[in-house]
Amino acid sequence: MKLPPCVTDRAFERLAEIDASKQGQALRVAVEGGGCSGFQYDIALDEPREDDLVLCGRGQKVVVDKLSLSFLENATIDFSDELIGARFIVVNPNASSSCGCGTSFSM
């Protein structure tokens, strides 16, 4: 069954900490061609657009454009805070392989 991506509480909590919504911004998760495995995630704060899928939680928003949505079906958007750094991550069951950088994948 095809489902939109889900966003963890931890990711929404981090967005609330940086107070993205007060700046009129959301976390944009997009998929672009490139990277060392064929596709790469582009994760950045951005203003929501009219045709975005908007996922809401804790007063915050995560947005995905229509083109990226098919690559992110059933994926999980999370926040990781490890020794190597803190960052938003995508756990994508559609990816057949991924790169060590964590932002590049193939299908």
JOSULNOR-V365922 format. One record per residue. RES is the residue in one small letter. PHI is phi as a letter, one per 20 degrees, with the letter a starting at -180 (* if undefined). D_CENTER is the distance of its C-alpha to the mean C-alpha in Angstrom with 1 decimal. Layout:
BEGIN
RES_PHI_D_CENTER + RES_PHI_D_CENTER
END
This chain:
BEGIN
m_*_20.0 + k_e_17.0 + l_c_14.6 + p_f_11.5 + p_f_8.4 + c_d_9.2 + v_d_8.1 + t_f_10.6 + d_g_13.3 + r_f_12.7 + a_f_9.3 + f_f_11.3 + e_f_14.2 + r_f_12.9 + l_f_11.9 + a_f_15.5 + e_f_17.0 + i_e_16.0 + d_l_17.0 + a_f_14.5 + s_f_16.0 + k_f_19.5 + q_e_18.7 + g_m_17.6 + q_d_14.0 + a_c_10.6 + l_e_7.2 + r_e_6.3 + v_d_3.6 + a_c_6.7 + v_d_8.9 + e_c_12.2 + g_f_15.4 + g_p_16.6 + g_m_16.1 + c_f_18.5 + s_d_17.6 + g_o_17.3 + f_c_13.6 + q_b_11.0 + y_e_7.4 + d_d_7.7 + i_c_5.8 + a_b_8.5 + l_f_10.4 + d_b_12.0 + e_e_14.3 + p_f_13.5 + r_d_15.5 + e_g_17.9 + d_e_16.4 + d_f_12.8 + l_f_11.7 + v_d_11.5 + l_d_10.6 + c_d_12.9 + g_a_14.0 + r_l_16.3 + g_m_16.9 + q_d_13.4 + k_c_11.0 + v_c_7.3 + v_c_7.9 + v_c_7.5 + d_f_10.7 + k_f_13.3 + l_f_13.5 + s_f_10.0 + l_g_10.3 + s_f_13.0 + f_e_11.1 + l_d_8.5 + e_f_11.5 + n_m_12.0 + a_e_8.8 + t_c_7.8 + i_d_4.9 + d_c_7.6 + f_c_9.4 + s_d_12.2 + d_c_15.4 + e_c_17.8 + l_g_20.8 + i_f_19.0 + g_p_16.7 + a_d_14.1 + r_a_10.4 + f_e_6.9 + i_c_6.5 + v_c_5.6 + v_d_9.0 + n_d_10.0 + p_f_13.6 + n_e_14.0 + a_f_14.1 + s_e_17.8 + s_b_17.5 + s_b_15.4 + c_e_16.6 + g_f_17.4 + c_f_15.2 + g_n_12.1 + t_d_10.3 + s_d_12.7 + f_b_13.6 + s_c_16.1 + m_c_16.8
END
